[in-house]
Amino acid sequence: MTTLALGPSWLEPNQLIDTFGPYGVMAIVFAESGLLIGFFLPGDSLLFTTGMLVTTDVIKQDLWLICLGLVAAAIIGDQVGYLFGRKVGPALFKRPDSRFFKQENVEKAHEFFEKHGPKSLVLARFVPIVRTFTPIIAGVSRMNYRSFLIFNIIGGVLWGAGVTLLGAWLGKSALVRDNIEAMLVGIVLLSVLPIVFEYLRARKGKKNQPAAGPGQPGGAPQPPQPPVQRGRHAKR
């Protein structure tokens, strides 16, 4: 059984699995989850194909053990990305002329997390490229660590185990195995839907917001107030 990667032939999921085995897949998931160099790796299709190869006995490992390893790799990868962004990120990304980031991008990321909250970590798991940079930007923005850890675990379980189990379940069907190329393309298309829905919802909510009044963000500024007198000479 062969699969098709949406990229160079050496990124074909089946070839990666044949070359590196289950532990190599876990290393790839780790790299894509939190290392800048892993943004191009085919995480979704790789997880799906791994689950399908386990259920068809091509990979001689228990499915629960594979899922456990992939979830751990995803969670640890995001953890490393967050710590990298928190410790090293500010020194690298504050310069306006940074090659990959600008200071305004860091500020926008902070605003994004403030607006959408920790759920952005879960949504980003299912979007290629975005899932690699999200934990790093979360660290740069100094997102609350406890919130990051909780939603990192939730996202890691839903993505690492969820996509793998989906591949194992659908892989039992001969129709799916015979049309795996179309399935992988569909997975990539589905992976962007959460962000599309979130964007449309946020856009609709913005249109429904009432006009800002005086003293509110975007409203007319209030006139300056006289200073309050304090001390024994203050009026009573």
Secondary structure by P-SEA (a helix, b strand, c coil): cbbbbcccccccaaaaaaaccaaaaaaaaaaaaccccccccaaaaaaaaaaaaaaaccccccaaaaaaaaaaaaaaaaaaaaaaaaccccccccccccccccaaaaaaaaaaaaacccccccccccccccccaaaaaaaaacccaaaaaaaaaaaaaacaaaaaaaaaaacccaaaaaaaaaaaaaaaaaaaaaaaaaaaaaaaaaaacccccccccccccccccccccccccccc
